[in-house]
Amino acid sequence: MHLNQKLLLRSSFLFVLVLLVSFSVSAACTDGDSRQCGEYNKGECSYGTQYCEDERWGFCIGQNLPNEEVCDDSKDNDCDGLIDEGCECTFGDVRVCGPVNETGICIFGSEVCTEYGEWSGDCLNATLPDVEKCGTGSGNSLDDNCNGEVDEGCNLGSAGVPVTCTNRVKDAGEEGLDCGGPCDICNSCEDGILEKDETNINVDLGNGLISDCGGLNCPSCPTCNDHVKNQGEEEIDCGGPCSVSCNDPQSEDLDDDGLTLAMELQKGTDPNSFDTDFDGISDAKDPYPLCPNNFCDTLRGETSENCPADCKGESNSGLIVFLIIIVVIVAIALFFYFQFKSSAKKLSDKGGKAWKGFGPSEMSSEVKTKKQSYSRSRVYARPSSGKGKQSETDTEKMLRKSVEAIKKK
């Protein structure tokens, strides 16, 4: 056997061996067996147990899955090894916001911490500095701009005081209405000027409101998870500047419970008590979610996209097994092809040598001698014509006697 044929045979054997190992790994389990399941064993998460029944692994029982991080509970709720990470504040906390001080008409406001562990960005009940209001007279006896002076510059046309800063008209280079430029600094969230601690100007905050945003004094800037259709989104928190597609079924909140379909499948928990995993138990009472449970249940909607923990491995292993089968079939076909080709060549070589002996020009000397002897025997077997016999050889004599013996019988 040629060297390339030996290598091909060994390769075929190795592929068959790998194929058998792949099938043995995915073989059915034995009833009564149990194994550890789940992917998390950190923080508030823990592994579960999976039992074999009817030669099939069941649900992962008793595992604790990651949840959203709850601020200020001193626990690692999302099981990433960090406690209360990403929390700016504790839900319900209140802090002072608004003007720098409470001089004049200015009053501090309050800002509360949301359930997401973030400051709301809304300063409630605060009174911010305004332009000094003179009206048509000498003033209103109030320190409107909170600079410690009352009705300063309200004597219209007095030396050093621009008339433009008290006429309630945006002229002479003001940035706002009687503020900015040659006048007092503006302190409005709707003037398109970063004069406070805003981060953006003229932002669509939804519901037709255009305002500056960010900082302690202005509304918080829109995000893709603020549950408001703003900043040019196609729908609430999806499309436009948001990465989530509004046409993705996995991103839709069909029952308006605050969880998308993909989130509900991952969590196995629906606040509206829907049976997400179709096991006969409402999600409000079901401790065992559909994903992950070490089983890709395609009949219940699990895919490699919405539940990679269960389905991604299976889809890859199936593809690997399929490719192995194809390679083995090709290897076996090539092996038999080379075997057949080698055998055909050997038969061709042997047949050529055999037929060459019967050619008139290639006839061996022994065959020629036998042919001549047979011809002579036919001559000497004829009746004598009366003429003298020629001497015959021993071979011819033996052939003649054989012919005579046959005739007598």
VEXDREN-2710 file (C-alpha; in Angstrom, 1 decimal):
% VEXDREN-2710
k/r/px/py/pz
1/MET/0.0/0.0/0.0
2/HIS/1.4/3.4/-1.0
3/LEU/2.3/6.0/1.7
4/ASN/-0.4/8.4/0.7
5/GLN/-3.0/5.6/1.1
6/LYS/-1.8/4.7/4.5
7/LEU/-2.0/8.4/5.7
8/LEU/-5.5/8.6/4.3
9/LEU/-6.6/5.5/6.1
10/ARG/-5.2/6.8/9.4
11/SER/-7.0/10.2/8.9
12/SER/-10.3/8.4/8.3
13/PHE/-9.8/6.4/11.5
14/LEU/-9.2/9.5/13.5
15/PHE/-12.2/11.3/12.1
16/VAL/-14.4/8.3/12.9
17/LEU/-13.0/8.3/16.5
18/VAL/-13.7/12.0/16.9
19/LEU/-17.3/11.4/15.7
20/LEU/-17.8/8.6/18.2
21/VAL/-16.5/10.7/21.0
22/SER/-18.9/13.6/20.0
23/PHE/-21.9/11.3/20.0
24/SER/-20.8/9.8/23.4
25/VAL/-20.6/13.2/24.9
26/SER/-24.1/14.1/23.8
27/ALA/-25.5/10.7/24.8
28/ALA/-28.7/10.5/26.9
29/CYS/-28.4/10.5/30.7
30/THR/-29.3/7.7/33.0
31/ASP/-32.4/8.0/35.1
32/GLY/-31.6/9.1/38.6
33/ASP/-28.4/10.8/37.8
34/SER/-27.9/14.4/38.9
35/ARG/-25.4/17.1/38.1
36/GLN/-24.6/20.7/38.9
37/CYS/-26.2/23.3/36.7
38/GLY/-26.2/27.0/36.2
39/GLU/-23.5/29.5/35.4
40/TYR/-23.2/31.7/38.4
41/ASN/-21.8/31.1/41.9
42/LYS/-20.9/34.6/43.0
43/GLY/-22.6/37.3/45.0
44/GLU/-26.3/36.5/45.5
45/CYS/-26.1/33.9/42.8
46/SER/-25.6/30.1/43.3
47/TYR/-25.6/26.9/41.3
48/GLY/-28.6/24.6/41.1
49/THR/-29.2/20.8/40.6
50/GLN/-30.4/19.1/37.5
51/TYR/-31.9/15.6/37.6
52/CYS/-32.2/13.0/34.8
53/GLU/-35.7/11.6/34.1
54/ASP/-36.7/9.6/31.1
55/GLU/-33.1/9.8/29.9
56/ARG/-33.3/13.5/29.6
57/TRP/-31.9/16.3/31.8
58/GLY/-34.7/18.3/33.5
59/PHE/-34.9/21.9/34.6
60/CYS/-32.1/23.5/36.7
61/ILE/-33.6/23.5/40.2
62/GLY/-32.6/25.8/43.0
63/GLN/-30.2/28.1/41.1
64/ASN/-30.2/31.8/41.9
65/LEU/-29.8/34.0/38.8
66/PRO/-28.4/37.6/38.6
67/ASN/-30.8/40.5/39.1
68/GLU/-30.5/44.2/38.6
69/GLU/-28.2/45.8/41.1
70/VAL/-30.2/47.3/44.0
71/CYS/-28.6/50.4/45.4
72/ASP/-27.5/50.6/49.1
73/ASP/-28.4/47.1/50.1
74/SER/-24.8/46.0/50.5
75/LYS/-25.3/43.0/48.2
76/ASP/-24.0/41.9/44.8
77/ASN/-27.4/41.5/43.2
78/ASP/-26.1/41.2/39.6
79/CYS/-23.3/38.7/40.6
80/ASP/-20.5/40.6/38.9
81/GLY/-18.3/40.7/42.0
82/LEU/-19.1/44.3/42.8
83/ILE/-21.5/45.6/45.5
84/ASP/-23.8/48.6/44.8
85/GLU/-21.7/49.6/41.8
86/GLY/-23.1/52.4/39.5
87/CYS/-25.2/53.8/42.3
88/GLU/-24.9/57.6/42.7
89/CYS/-27.3/57.7/45.5
90/THR/-29.8/55.6/47.5
91/PHE/-33.4/55.6/46.5
92/GLY/-35.4/58.2/48.4
93/ASP/-32.4/60.3/49.3
94/VAL/-32.8/64.1/49.0
95/ARG/-30.1/66.8/48.4
96/VAL/-30.1/70.6/48.2
97/CYS/-29.9/72.1/44.7
98/GLY/-30.6/75.4/43.0
99/PRO/-28.8/78.8/43.4
100/VAL/-25.4/79.2/44.9
101/ASN/-26.9/80.9/48.0
102/GLU/-30.2/82.2/49.2
103/THR/-29.5/85.9/48.8
104/GLY/-32.3/88.1/47.6
105/ILE/-35.2/86.2/46.0
106/CYS/-33.2/83.0/45.6
107/ILE/-34.3/79.9/47.4
108/PHE/-32.7/76.5/47.5
109/GLY/-34.6/73.5/46.0
110/SER/-34.4/69.8/46.5
111/GLU/-33.5/66.9/44.3
112/VAL/-34.5/63.3/45.0
113/CYS/-32.7/60.0/44.2
114/THR/-34.6/57.7/41.8
115/GLU/-35.2/54.0/42.0
116/TYR/-32.3/53.5/39.5
117/GLY/-29.8/55.0/42.0
118/GLU/-29.4/58.2/40.1
119/TRP/-30.2/61.8/41.0
120/SER/-33.4/62.9/39.1
121/GLY/-31.9/66.1/37.7
122/ASP/-35.0/68.1/38.7
123/CYS/-34.5/70.8/41.3
124/LEU/-37.9/71.2/42.9
125/ASN/-39.2/74.4/44.5
126/ALA/-36.0/76.3/43.8
127/THR/-36.0/80.0/43.0
128/LEU/-33.2/81.0/40.7
129/PRO/-31.6/84.4/40.0
130/ASP/-33.3/86.6/37.5
131/VAL/-32.5/89.9/35.9
132/GLU/-33.1/92.9/38.1
133/LYS/-36.6/94.0/37.4
134/CYS/-37.1/97.8/37.4
135/GLY/-40.5/98.0/35.7
136/THR/-41.6/101.5/34.7
137/GLY/-40.4/103.1/37.9
138/SER/-37.4/103.0/40.1
139/GLY/-37.6/99.3/41.0
140/ASN/-39.6/96.7/42.8
141/SER/-37.6/96.7/46.1
142/LEU/-36.3/93.2/45.4
143/ASP/-32.9/91.7/44.8
144/ASP/-34.0/89.8/41.6
145/ASN/-30.5/88.8/40.5
146/CYS/-29.5/87.7/44.0
147/ASN/-26.3/89.7/44.0
148/GLY/-27.0/91.4/47.3
149/GLU/-28.2/94.7/45.8
150/VAL/-31.8/95.8/45.4
151/ASP/-33.0/97.6/42.3
152/GLU/-29.5/98.5/41.3
153/GLY/-29.4/100.4/37.9
154/CYS/-33.1/101.0/37.8
155/ASN/-32.8/104.7/37.3
156/LEU/-33.1/104.4/33.6
157/GLY/-30.5/106.3/31.7
158/SER/-28.3/107.0/34.8
159/ALA/-24.6/107.1/34.2
160/GLY/-23.0/103.7/33.7
161/VAL/-26.2/101.7/33.5
162/PRO/-27.2/100.4/30.0
163/VAL/-30.9/101.2/29.3
164/THR/-31.0/97.9/27.3
165/CYS/-30.8/95.8/30.5
166/THR/-34.1/96.9/31.8
167/ASN/-36.3/97.4/28.8
168/ARG/-37.4/93.7/28.6
169/VAL/-36.1/93.6/25.0
170/LYS/-33.2/91.4/23.7
171/ASP/-31.1/94.1/22.1
172/ALA/-27.6/95.7/22.2
173/GLY/-25.9/92.3/22.3
174/GLU/-27.6/90.6/25.2
175/GLU/-27.5/86.8/25.2
176/GLY/-31.0/86.5/26.6
177/LEU/-33.8/88.9/27.6
178/ASP/-32.1/91.7/29.4
179/CYS/-29.3/89.4/30.4
180/GLY/-25.8/88.4/29.2
181/GLY/-23.4/90.5/27.2
182/PRO/-23.4/94.0/28.8
183/CYS/-26.1/93.0/31.3
184/ASP/-26.1/90.6/34.2
185/ILE/-25.4/86.9/33.5
186/CYS/-28.4/84.8/32.3
187/ASN/-29.7/82.1/34.6
188/SER/-32.3/80.4/32.5
189/CYS/-32.5/76.7/31.3
190/GLU/-34.3/77.7/28.2
191/ASP/-32.0/80.3/26.7
192/GLY/-29.6/78.0/24.9
193/ILE/-26.6/79.3/26.8
194/LEU/-24.3/77.2/29.0
195/GLU/-24.1/79.8/31.7
196/LYS/-24.8/77.4/34.6
197/ASP/-23.6/73.8/34.9
198/GLU/-25.7/72.5/32.0
199/THR/-24.1/69.9/29.7
200/ASN/-26.3/70.4/26.6
201/ILE/-28.5/73.2/25.1
202/ASN/-31.7/73.2/23.2
203/VAL/-32.5/69.5/23.7
204/ASP/-35.8/67.9/23.0
205/LEU/-37.0/66.7/26.4
206/GLY/-40.2/65.3/25.0
207/ASN/-43.8/66.5/25.1
208/GLY/-42.8/69.5/23.0
209/LEU/-40.3/70.9/25.6
210/ILE/-37.0/72.3/24.3
211/SER/-34.6/73.2/27.0
212/ASP/-31.0/73.1/28.2
213/CYS/-30.3/70.1/30.3
214/GLY/-27.8/68.6/32.8
215/GLY/-26.3/69.9/36.0
216/LEU/-28.1/70.7/39.2
217/ASN/-30.3/73.5/38.1
218/CYS/-31.7/72.3/34.7
219/PRO/-33.6/69.1/33.8
220/SER/-31.6/65.9/33.3
221/CYS/-30.6/65.1/29.7
222/PRO/-32.5/62.4/27.9
223/THR/-31.2/58.9/27.7
224/CYS/-32.3/55.6/26.0
225/ASN/-33.8/54.2/29.2
226/ASP/-35.7/57.2/30.7
227/HIS/-39.1/55.8/29.5
228/VAL/-39.7/59.1/27.5
229/LYS/-39.8/59.5/23.7
230/ASN/-37.2/62.3/23.3
231/GLN/-33.9/63.1/21.5
232/GLY/-35.3/61.9/18.1
233/GLU/-36.2/58.3/19.0
234/GLU/-38.6/56.4/16.8
235/GLU/-40.5/55.0/19.7
236/ILE/-39.9/55.2/23.5
237/ASP/-36.2/54.4/24.2
238/CYS/-35.7/52.8/20.8
239/GLY/-34.6/53.8/17.3
240/GLY/-32.9/57.0/16.3
241/PRO/-29.9/57.6/18.6
242/CYS/-30.7/54.5/20.6
243/SER/-29.0/51.3/19.7
244/VAL/-32.1/49.2/20.3
245/SER/-34.2/48.6/17.2
246/CYS/-37.9/49.3/17.5
247/ASN/-38.8/46.5/15.1
248/ASP/-37.0/43.8/17.1
249/PRO/-39.6/41.5/18.7
250/GLN/-37.1/40.7/21.4
251/SER/-37.0/44.4/22.4
252/GLU/-40.8/44.9/22.5
253/ASP/-42.6/45.2/25.8
254/LEU/-45.9/43.5/24.7
255/ASP/-47.6/43.5/28.1
256/ASP/-46.3/47.0/29.2
257/ASP/-44.7/45.7/32.4
258/GLY/-41.4/47.4/31.9
259/LEU/-39.6/44.2/30.7
260/THR/-38.9/43.4/27.0
261/LEU/-39.5/40.0/25.7
262/ALA/-35.8/39.1/25.8
263/MET/-35.6/40.3/29.4
264/GLU/-38.6/38.2/30.4
265/LEU/-37.2/35.1/28.8
266/GLN/-33.9/35.6/30.4
267/LYS/-35.3/36.3/33.8
268/GLY/-38.3/34.0/33.6
269/THR/-40.2/36.6/35.7
270/ASP/-43.1/38.7/34.5
271/PRO/-44.6/41.2/37.0
272/ASN/-48.0/40.6/35.4
273/SER/-47.8/36.9/36.4
274/PHE/-47.6/35.6/32.8
275/ASP/-46.3/32.0/32.4
276/THR/-43.2/32.9/30.3
277/ASP/-41.7/29.4/30.2
278/PHE/-45.1/27.7/29.7
279/ASP/-44.6/25.2/32.5
280/GLY/-48.0/25.7/34.0
281/ILE/-46.7/28.0/36.8
282/SER/-47.1/31.7/36.7
283/ASP/-43.8/33.7/36.8
284/ALA/-44.9/35.3/40.1
285/LYS/-44.6/31.8/41.7
286/ASP/-42.2/30.0/39.4
287/PRO/-38.6/29.9/40.9
288/TYR/-37.2/28.1/37.8
289/PRO/-36.8/30.3/34.7
290/LEU/-36.7/29.1/31.2
291/CYS/-33.3/30.5/30.6
292/PRO/-30.7/29.5/31.5
293/ASN/-31.5/25.8/32.5
294/ASN/-28.9/24.0/30.3
295/PHE/-31.6/22.9/27.8
296/CYS/-32.4/24.7/24.5
297/ASP/-36.1/24.5/24.4
298/THR/-36.9/25.6/20.8
299/LEU/-40.5/24.7/21.2
300/ARG/-40.9/27.4/23.8
301/GLY/-39.0/30.1/21.8
302/GLU/-35.5/29.7/23.0
303/THR/-32.8/30.6/20.4
304/SER/-29.1/31.2/20.4
305/GLU/-29.8/34.9/20.3
306/ASN/-32.2/35.3/23.2
307/CYS/-30.7/32.5/25.3
308/PRO/-27.1/31.8/24.3
309/ALA/-26.4/30.0/27.6
310/ASP/-28.7/27.2/26.5
311/CYS/-28.7/27.2/22.7
312/LYS/-25.4/28.5/21.5
313/GLY/-23.4/25.5/22.5
314/GLU/-25.9/23.1/20.9
315/SER/-26.0/24.8/17.6
316/ASN/-22.2/24.8/17.4
317/SER/-21.9/21.2/18.4
318/GLY/-24.5/20.1/15.8
319/LEU/-22.6/22.0/13.1
320/ILE/-19.3/20.4/14.2
321/VAL/-20.8/16.9/14.1
322/PHE/-22.3/17.5/10.7
323/LEU/-18.9/18.7/9.3
324/ILE/-17.2/15.7/10.8
325/ILE/-19.7/13.3/9.1
326/ILE/-19.1/15.1/5.8
327/VAL/-15.3/14.9/6.1
328/VAL/-15.4/11.2/7.1
329/ILE/-17.6/10.3/4.1
330/VAL/-15.2/12.2/1.8
331/ALA/-12.2/10.4/3.3
332/ILE/-13.7/7.0/3.0
333/ALA/-14.7/7.7/-0.7
334/LEU/-11.2/8.8/-1.5
335/PHE/-9.7/5.7/0.2
336/PHE/-11.8/3.3/-1.8
337/TYR/-11.1/5.3/-5.0
338/PHE/-7.4/4.9/-4.5
339/GLN/-7.8/1.2/-3.7
340/PHE/-9.8/0.6/-6.8
341/LYS/-7.3/2.5/-8.9
342/SER/-4.4/0.6/-7.5
343/SER/-6.1/-2.8/-8.1
344/ALA/-7.1/-1.9/-11.6
345/LYS/-3.5/-1.0/-12.4
346/LYS/-2.2/-4.3/-11.1
347/LEU/-4.7/-6.3/-13.2
348/SER/-3.8/-4.3/-16.2
349/ASP/-0.1/-5.1/-15.7
350/LYS/-0.7/-8.9/-15.3
351/GLY/-3.1/-9.1/-18.3
352/GLY/-0.7/-7.4/-20.6
353/LYS/2.0/-9.9/-19.9
354/ALA/-0.3/-12.9/-20.4
355/TRP/-1.6/-11.7/-23.8
356/LYS/1.8/-10.9/-25.0
357/GLY/2.7/-14.6/-25.1
358/PHE/0.1/-15.3/-27.8
359/GLY/1.3/-12.7/-30.3
360/PRO/2.9/-14.1/-33.5
361/SER/6.0/-12.1/-33.1
362/GLU/6.4/-12.7/-29.3
363/MET/5.7/-16.5/-29.3
364/SER/8.1/-18.3/-27.1
365/SER/10.5/-21.0/-28.5
366/GLU/8.8/-23.7/-26.5
367/VAL/5.3/-22.9/-27.9
368/LYS/6.9/-22.8/-31.4
369/THR/8.4/-26.3/-30.9
370/LYS/5.1/-27.8/-29.7
371/LYS/3.3/-26.3/-32.7
372/GLN/5.8/-27.7/-35.2
373/SER/5.6/-31.2/-33.5
374/TYR/1.8/-31.2/-33.7
375/SER/2.0/-30.3/-37.4
376/ARG/4.4/-33.1/-38.1
377/SER/2.3/-35.6/-36.2
378/ARG/-0.6/-34.8/-38.5
379/VAL/1.6/-35.5/-41.5
380/TYR/3.0/-38.8/-40.3
381/ALA/-0.5/-40.0/-39.2
382/ARG/-1.6/-40.1/-42.8
383/PRO/-1.6/-43.4/-44.8
384/SER/1.7/-44.2/-46.3
385/SER/1.9/-43.4/-50.0
386/GLY/4.5/-46.1/-50.6
387/LYS/7.4/-43.8/-50.6
388/GLY/10.2/-44.2/-48.1
389/LYS/9.6/-42.9/-44.6
390/GLN/11.5/-40.0/-43.2
391/SER/13.1/-40.6/-39.8
392/GLU/11.0/-39.2/-37.0
393/THR/12.1/-37.7/-33.7
394/ASP/11.2/-39.2/-30.3
395/THR/8.6/-36.5/-29.7
396/GLU/7.0/-37.1/-33.1
397/LYS/7.0/-40.8/-32.4
398/MET/5.3/-40.3/-29.1
399/LEU/2.6/-38.1/-30.6
400/ARG/2.0/-40.6/-33.4
401/LYS/1.5/-43.4/-31.0
402/SER/-0.9/-41.3/-28.9
403/VAL/-3.0/-40.6/-32.0
404/GLU/-3.1/-44.3/-33.0
405/ALA/-4.2/-45.4/-29.6
406/ILE/-7.0/-42.9/-29.7
407/LYS/-8.2/-44.3/-33.0
408/LYS/-8.2/-47.8/-31.8
409/LYS/-10.5/-46.9/-28.9
END
